[in-house]
């Protein structure tokens, strides 16, 4: 599951931090040759190849060289390119890299190019997608533009519709989330020994704590940081309750595969094989899920004490090297790949993302024949309640990653959430203070 999430959410800031201190060298382009480095699937490569061929046809004499990697290789290869002073002219960047890349002089400020261009209407691009790559030198989310969104990825919640129908359970409401108690009740009904061998082979859910804890914490009124991002708040009651609820799904209620079950076959594969009732779904999953042997759809995440569903929206950006020999042309390519209607259509047709253009997204909901039926849930997350991942707007993610390093005893029922969070909070705070000092905050 990790690699498929990274395709949208971006590399961890642990990898990014290794790049800090490297200086961008000069591009070896001659002003009419550009390099574009990205990561993704074969479907994404085909879509980008089509889009870039159209860009080249509209710019006589321009040649764009595509450099593609897998999601797992991207950070390492980009780091090597930076260290070797061979930074691609245009390349993917995640929000968690923006502050360090700006400070290291790796990426260019493209504000003037964007704001003076007739090719882009910022009012028609998801604000989250633009704001994720703004930085004023102190606060991320405001100020100059250092990248444009490759995409936004609303991380939604899916359910196995066929499993519900076979069990005779009423289908979930598309608009009203389950309460936590309701969710556990339904998950218990879906957890079964279907072949009578005395072993469970179907479960209500099977969630990864790294990518799904956020929805439960936020819907319960908790958060990782205070408003000005100076204090780690993971040991406050709302957060503690959410983590304990997450762990209790396995240890108290038994509605998720055990650790042993997960080692035999991970929960992503079990979902793909029709053994899991509820599972997260991102837009990047849609092409793969076309081949599933069951019907599925989207619903809001279960809601905690706030009564409101919550989740995160991932994004990748398209940045321009500060050392490119063709800054204007490189900025034009970045804008083209991000917001040109034809380029967006190629990516949407490939099924790898929702449109970056809001008016195109509204049409996509009503006209696309690809599953899921409830595509509106993706847009509701993008428009209304999706949030950035907690470390996206800090200088590094070391403080955030620390939470998950030793969390397994909680998930296994060997330690309470309160005990663990009281123990880990000071270490997270120390790392956050370090990140804020690097950013000149505090």
C-alpha positions as CSV (number, residue, x, y, z in Angstrom):
1,X,0.0,0.0,0.0
2,X,2.9,2.4,0.8
3,X,4.1,2.8,-2.8
4,X,0.6,3.5,-4.2
5,X,0.1,6.2,-1.6
6,X,3.4,7.8,-2.3
7,X,2.4,8.2,-5.9
8,X,0.2,11.1,-4.8
9,X,1.2,12.1,-1.3
10,X,4.8,12.7,-2.1
11,X,8.1,11.4,-0.7
12,X,8.7,11.7,3.0
13,X,10.6,14.6,4.4
14,X,13.2,12.2,5.8
15,X,14.2,11.7,2.2
16,X,13.8,15.4,1.4
17,X,16.0,16.5,4.3
18,X,18.9,14.6,2.7
19,X,18.7,17.0,-0.2
20,X,19.1,20.1,1.9
21,X,22.5,21.6,1.4
22,X,22.9,20.4,-2.1
23,X,23.2,23.2,-4.6
24,X,21.6,23.2,-8.0
25,X,24.1,23.4,-10.8
26,X,23.5,24.6,-14.3
27,X,21.2,22.7,-16.6
28,X,22.9,21.3,-19.7
29,X,20.0,22.3,-21.9
30,X,20.5,24.7,-24.8
31,X,17.3,26.7,-24.3
32,X,15.2,24.6,-26.7
33,X,15.7,21.2,-24.9
34,X,13.9,20.6,-21.6
35,X,14.0,17.6,-19.2
36,X,10.9,16.6,-17.3
37,X,11.3,14.1,-14.4
38,X,8.4,12.4,-12.8
39,X,7.2,9.2,-11.2
40,X,4.1,7.2,-11.9
41,X,2.4,4.3,-13.6
42,X,2.5,3.2,-17.3
43,X,-0.9,4.8,-17.7
44,X,0.5,8.1,-16.4
45,X,3.6,7.8,-18.7
46,X,1.3,7.3,-21.7
47,X,-0.8,10.3,-20.8
48,X,2.2,12.6,-20.3
49,X,3.8,11.4,-23.5
50,X,0.7,12.4,-25.4
51,X,0.5,15.7,-23.7
52,X,4.2,16.5,-24.2
53,X,4.0,15.6,-27.9
54,X,1.2,18.2,-28.2
55,X,3.4,20.8,-26.4
56,X,6.3,20.1,-28.7
57,X,4.1,20.4,-31.8
58,X,3.0,23.8,-30.5
59,X,6.6,24.9,-29.9
60,X,8.6,24.4,-33.0
61,X,12.2,23.3,-32.3
62,X,11.5,22.4,-28.7
63,X,12.3,18.9,-27.5
64,X,11.2,17.6,-24.1
65,X,13.1,14.6,-22.7
66,X,11.0,12.5,-20.3
67,X,12.7,11.0,-17.3
68,X,10.4,8.6,-15.5
69,X,11.0,6.6,-12.3
70,X,8.9,4.4,-10.0
71,X,7.5,6.1,-6.9
72,X,10.0,4.2,-4.7
73,X,13.1,5.3,-6.8
74,X,12.1,9.0,-7.3
75,X,13.6,10.6,-4.2
76,X,16.9,8.8,-4.6
77,X,17.3,9.7,-8.2
78,X,16.3,13.3,-7.7
79,X,18.8,13.5,-4.9
80,X,21.5,12.2,-7.2
81,X,20.6,14.6,-9.9
82,X,20.8,17.5,-7.5
83,X,24.1,16.3,-6.0
84,X,25.5,15.9,-9.6
85,X,24.3,19.4,-10.6
86,X,22.0,17.9,-13.2
87,X,18.7,19.1,-11.9
88,X,15.9,18.5,-14.4
89,X,14.4,21.6,-15.9
90,X,10.9,20.6,-14.7
91,X,10.2,18.0,-12.1
92,X,7.8,16.7,-9.4
93,X,8.0,18.1,-5.9
94,X,5.9,17.4,-2.8
95,X,4.7,20.1,-0.4
96,X,7.0,18.9,2.3
97,X,10.0,19.7,0.2
98,X,9.1,23.3,-0.6
99,X,10.7,25.1,2.3
100,X,14.0,23.2,2.1
101,X,14.2,23.4,-1.7
102,X,13.5,27.2,-1.6
103,X,16.2,27.6,1.1
104,X,18.7,25.6,-0.9
105,X,18.0,27.4,-4.1
106,X,16.8,24.3,-5.9
107,X,13.5,25.5,-7.2
108,X,12.5,28.8,-8.9
109,X,9.9,31.4,-7.9
110,X,7.5,31.2,-10.8
111,X,4.9,33.7,-9.5
112,X,5.5,36.3,-12.2
113,X,5.3,33.7,-15.0
114,X,2.0,32.3,-13.6
115,X,0.3,35.6,-12.8
116,X,1.3,37.2,-16.2
117,X,0.2,34.2,-18.2
118,X,-3.0,34.1,-20.2
119,X,-2.8,30.3,-20.1
120,X,-3.8,30.0,-16.5
121,X,-6.8,31.2,-14.5
122,X,-5.9,30.7,-10.8
123,X,-9.6,31.1,-9.8
124,X,-10.3,27.9,-11.8
125,X,-7.6,25.8,-10.1
126,X,-8.2,24.1,-6.8
127,X,-7.0,26.6,-4.1
128,X,-5.5,23.7,-2.1
129,X,-3.4,22.8,-5.2
130,X,-2.0,26.3,-5.6
131,X,-1.6,27.1,-1.9
132,X,0.3,23.9,-1.1
133,X,3.2,25.4,-3.1
134,X,3.2,29.0,-1.8
135,X,5.8,30.1,0.6
136,X,6.5,33.6,1.9
137,X,9.8,32.7,3.6
138,X,8.2,31.9,6.9
139,X,4.8,30.4,6.4
140,X,3.9,27.8,3.8
141,X,0.5,28.3,2.2
142,X,1.0,32.0,1.5
143,X,3.3,34.1,-0.6
144,X,5.2,33.3,-3.8
145,X,4.4,30.3,-6.0
146,X,7.1,27.7,-6.3
147,X,5.3,25.0,-8.1
148,X,1.9,24.2,-9.7
149,X,-0.2,21.2,-8.8
150,X,0.4,18.1,-10.8
151,X,-2.8,16.9,-9.1
152,X,-4.7,16.8,-5.9
153,X,-5.6,13.5,-4.5
154,X,-8.6,13.4,-2.2
155,X,-8.1,10.3,0.0
156,X,-11.6,8.9,0.2
157,X,-13.2,5.9,1.8
158,X,-14.5,2.9,-0.2
159,X,-16.8,0.0,0.6
160,X,-17.4,-3.3,-1.0
161,X,-21.0,-2.9,-2.2
162,X,-21.3,-6.6,-3.2
163,X,-20.3,-7.7,0.3
164,X,-23.0,-5.6,1.8
165,X,-25.7,-6.9,-0.6
166,X,-24.7,-10.5,0.1
167,X,-24.9,-9.9,3.8
168,X,-28.2,-8.2,3.6
169,X,-26.9,-5.0,5.2
170,X,-28.4,-1.7,4.1
171,X,-25.9,0.3,2.0
172,X,-24.2,3.2,3.6
173,X,-25.5,6.7,3.1
174,X,-23.5,8.7,0.6
175,X,-23.9,11.9,2.5
176,X,-24.2,11.0,6.2
177,X,-21.1,9.4,7.8
178,X,-21.4,6.5,10.2
179,X,-20.8,7.3,13.8
180,X,-17.9,5.4,15.3
181,X,-20.3,3.1,17.1
182,X,-22.3,2.5,13.9
183,X,-19.1,1.8,12.0
184,X,-18.0,-0.9,14.5
185,X,-21.4,-2.5,14.4
186,X,-21.5,-2.8,10.6
187,X,-17.8,-3.9,10.6
188,X,-18.7,-6.7,13.0
189,X,-21.5,-7.9,10.8
190,X,-19.1,-8.1,7.9
191,X,-16.4,-10.0,9.8
192,X,-17.0,-13.7,9.1
193,X,-15.7,-17.2,8.6
194,X,-17.3,-17.7,5.2
195,X,-16.1,-21.2,4.5
196,X,-16.8,-22.8,7.9
197,X,-13.2,-23.8,8.6
198,X,-13.1,-22.0,11.9
199,X,-10.9,-19.2,10.7
200,X,-11.9,-15.7,9.7
201,X,-11.6,-15.0,6.0
202,X,-13.6,-11.8,5.7
203,X,-13.2,-8.6,7.8
204,X,-15.0,-5.3,8.2
205,X,-11.9,-3.3,7.5
206,X,-8.1,-3.2,7.5
207,X,-6.6,0.2,7.7
208,X,-3.0,1.4,7.8
209,X,-2.3,3.7,10.7
210,X,0.2,5.9,8.8
211,X,-2.4,6.8,6.2
212,X,-5.7,6.5,8.0
213,X,-5.2,7.7,11.6
214,X,-5.7,11.3,10.4
215,X,-9.3,10.8,9.5
216,X,-10.2,9.5,13.0
217,X,-8.1,12.2,14.8
218,X,-9.5,15.1,12.9
219,X,-13.1,13.9,13.1
220,X,-12.7,13.6,16.8
221,X,-11.5,17.2,17.2
222,X,-7.9,16.4,17.6
223,X,-4.8,17.4,15.7
224,X,-1.0,16.9,15.6
225,X,-0.1,20.6,16.1
226,X,-1.5,23.8,17.6
227,X,-2.6,26.5,15.2
228,X,0.7,28.3,14.8
229,X,2.6,24.9,14.4
230,X,4.8,25.4,17.4
231,X,3.4,22.7,19.8
232,X,2.8,19.0,19.3
233,X,-0.6,18.1,20.6
234,X,-0.8,14.4,20.2
235,X,-1.2,13.6,23.9
236,X,-4.4,15.7,24.2
237,X,-7.6,13.8,24.9
238,X,-9.2,14.0,21.5
239,X,-6.1,12.5,19.8
240,X,-5.6,9.9,22.5
241,X,-9.2,8.7,22.1
242,X,-8.9,8.4,18.3
243,X,-5.7,6.4,18.5
244,X,-7.2,4.1,21.1
245,X,-10.3,3.6,18.9
246,X,-8.1,2.8,16.0
247,X,-6.2,0.1,17.9
248,X,-9.4,-1.3,19.5
249,X,-10.8,-2.1,16.0
250,X,-8.4,-5.1,16.1
251,X,-7.8,-5.8,19.8
252,X,-11.3,-5.3,21.2
253,X,-13.7,-5.6,18.3
254,X,-11.7,-8.0,16.1
255,X,-12.9,-6.4,12.8
256,X,-9.5,-6.2,11.1
257,X,-7.0,-8.9,10.2
258,X,-4.6,-9.7,12.9
259,X,-0.9,-9.0,12.6
260,X,-0.4,-12.6,11.6
261,X,-3.1,-12.4,9.0
262,X,-1.6,-9.2,7.6
263,X,1.8,-10.9,7.2
264,X,0.2,-13.7,5.2
265,X,-1.5,-11.2,2.9
266,X,-1.6,-7.5,3.4
267,X,-4.9,-5.7,3.7
268,X,-4.6,-4.0,0.3
269,X,-4.4,-7.4,-1.4
270,X,-7.3,-8.7,0.8
271,X,-9.4,-5.7,-0.3
272,X,-8.5,-6.4,-3.9
273,X,-9.6,-10.0,-3.4
274,X,-13.0,-9.0,-1.9
275,X,-12.1,-9.9,1.7
276,X,-12.4,-6.4,3.2
277,X,-15.6,-4.4,3.6
278,X,-14.2,-0.9,4.0
279,X,-10.9,0.5,2.6
280,X,-9.4,3.9,1.6
281,X,-9.6,4.9,-2.1
282,X,-7.7,7.6,-3.9
283,X,-8.3,8.7,-7.5
284,X,-5.0,7.0,-8.5
285,X,-6.7,3.6,-7.6
286,X,-9.5,3.9,-10.1
287,X,-7.8,2.3,-13.2
288,X,-6.7,-0.7,-11.0
289,X,-10.1,-1.1,-9.4
290,X,-11.8,-1.4,-12.8
291,X,-10.7,-5.0,-12.7
292,X,-12.1,-5.9,-9.3
293,X,-14.6,-8.8,-9.1
294,X,-17.0,-6.9,-6.9
295,X,-18.9,-3.6,-7.0
296,X,-17.6,-0.8,-4.8
297,X,-18.3,2.9,-4.2
298,X,-17.3,5.8,-2.0
299,X,-18.7,7.1,1.3
300,X,-17.5,9.6,3.9
301,X,-15.2,8.4,6.7
302,X,-16.8,7.5,10.0
303,X,-17.2,10.6,12.2
304,X,-16.0,11.0,15.8
305,X,-17.2,13.5,18.4
306,X,-17.4,16.4,15.9
307,X,-20.1,14.5,13.9
308,X,-18.2,15.5,10.7
309,X,-16.1,13.3,8.4
310,X,-12.5,14.2,7.9
311,X,-9.6,13.1,5.7
312,X,-6.6,14.4,3.9
313,X,-5.9,15.5,0.3
314,X,-2.6,14.6,-1.2
315,X,-0.9,16.5,-3.9
316,X,2.2,16.6,-6.0
317,X,3.6,19.7,-7.6
318,X,5.4,20.5,-10.8
319,X,8.4,22.8,-10.1
320,X,11.0,24.6,-12.3
321,X,14.7,24.3,-11.5
322,X,16.3,27.5,-10.4
323,X,19.3,26.6,-12.6
324,X,17.5,25.9,-15.8
325,X,18.9,27.6,-18.9
326,X,15.4,28.1,-20.2
327,X,13.3,29.5,-17.3
328,X,10.5,31.0,-19.4
329,X,10.0,27.8,-21.5
330,X,10.3,25.6,-18.4
331,X,7.6,27.6,-16.6
332,X,5.4,27.4,-19.6
333,X,5.8,23.6,-19.7
334,X,4.9,23.4,-15.9
335,X,1.8,25.5,-16.5
336,X,0.9,23.4,-19.6
337,X,1.1,20.1,-17.7
338,X,-0.8,21.5,-14.7
339,X,-3.7,23.4,-16.2
340,X,-3.9,23.0,-20.0
341,X,-7.4,21.6,-20.7
342,X,-6.2,19.0,-23.3
343,X,-3.3,17.9,-21.1
344,X,-5.6,17.5,-18.2
345,X,-8.1,15.5,-20.3
346,X,-5.3,13.1,-21.3
347,X,-4.6,12.5,-17.6
348,X,-8.2,12.2,-16.6
349,X,-8.9,9.8,-19.5
350,X,-6.0,7.6,-18.1
351,X,-8.0,7.5,-14.8
352,X,-5.0,8.6,-12.7
353,X,-6.4,11.8,-11.2
354,X,-9.3,14.2,-11.0
355,X,-9.0,17.4,-13.1
356,X,-7.0,20.3,-11.7
357,X,-9.5,22.6,-13.3
358,X,-12.6,23.0,-11.2
359,X,-15.1,23.5,-14.0
360,X,-13.7,20.4,-15.7
361,X,-14.0,18.4,-12.5
362,X,-17.7,19.3,-12.2
363,X,-18.2,17.9,-15.7
364,X,-16.2,14.8,-15.0
365,X,-18.5,13.9,-12.1
366,X,-21.5,13.8,-14.3
367,X,-20.0,12.5,-17.6
368,X,-17.3,10.0,-16.7
369,X,-18.4,6.4,-17.0
370,X,-15.5,5.0,-14.9
371,X,-16.3,3.9,-11.3
372,X,-17.0,4.9,-8.6
373,X,-20.6,6.0,-9.0
374,X,-20.3,8.5,-6.2
375,X,-17.4,10.5,-7.7
376,X,-18.9,13.5,-6.0
377,X,-17.2,12.3,-2.7
378,X,-13.8,13.0,-4.3
379,X,-14.9,16.6,-5.1
380,X,-16.5,17.1,-1.6
381,X,-13.2,16.3,-0.1
382,X,-11.4,18.6,-2.5
383,X,-13.8,21.5,-2.0
384,X,-15.0,21.2,1.6
385,X,-13.2,19.1,4.1
386,X,-9.9,17.6,2.8
387,X,-6.8,18.8,4.7
388,X,-3.1,18.8,4.1
389,X,-1.1,16.0,5.8
390,X,0.2,17.3,9.1
391,X,3.9,17.6,8.0
392,X,3.2,19.2,4.7
393,X,3.6,22.7,6.0
394,X,6.6,22.3,8.3
395,X,10.3,22.4,7.3
396,X,10.8,18.7,7.8
397,X,8.7,15.7,8.7
398,X,11.0,14.1,11.2
399,X,8.7,15.2,14.1
400,X,5.7,13.6,12.3
401,X,7.4,10.4,11.3
402,X,8.5,9.9,14.9
403,X,4.9,9.1,15.9
404,X,4.8,6.0,13.8
405,X,8.2,4.6,14.5
406,X,7.3,2.7,17.7
407,X,3.5,2.7,17.5
408,X,3.1,-1.1,16.9
409,X,2.7,-2.0,20.6
410,X,-0.4,0.2,20.7
411,X,-1.8,-1.5,17.6
412,X,-1.1,-4.9,19.2
413,X,-2.8,-4.0,22.4
414,X,0.4,-4.2,24.5
415,X,0.4,-0.4,25.4
416,X,-2.4,2.1,25.8
417,X,-2.6,5.1,23.5
418,X,-2.3,7.4,26.4
419,X,0.9,5.8,27.6
420,X,2.5,5.8,24.2
421,X,1.5,9.4,23.3
422,X,2.7,10.7,26.6
423,X,6.0,9.1,25.9
424,X,6.4,10.1,22.3
425,X,5.2,13.7,22.5
426,X,8.4,15.2,24.0
427,X,10.5,13.5,21.2
428,X,8.2,14.9,18.6
429,X,8.3,18.3,20.2
430,X,12.1,18.4,20.1
431,X,12.1,17.5,16.4
432,X,9.5,20.1,15.7
433,X,11.5,22.7,17.5
434,X,14.5,21.8,15.4
435,X,12.4,22.1,12.2
436,X,11.0,25.4,13.2
437,X,14.5,26.7,14.0
438,X,15.7,25.6,10.6
439,X,12.8,27.6,9.1
440,X,13.5,30.6,11.3
441,X,10.4,30.2,13.3
442,X,10.2,30.6,17.1
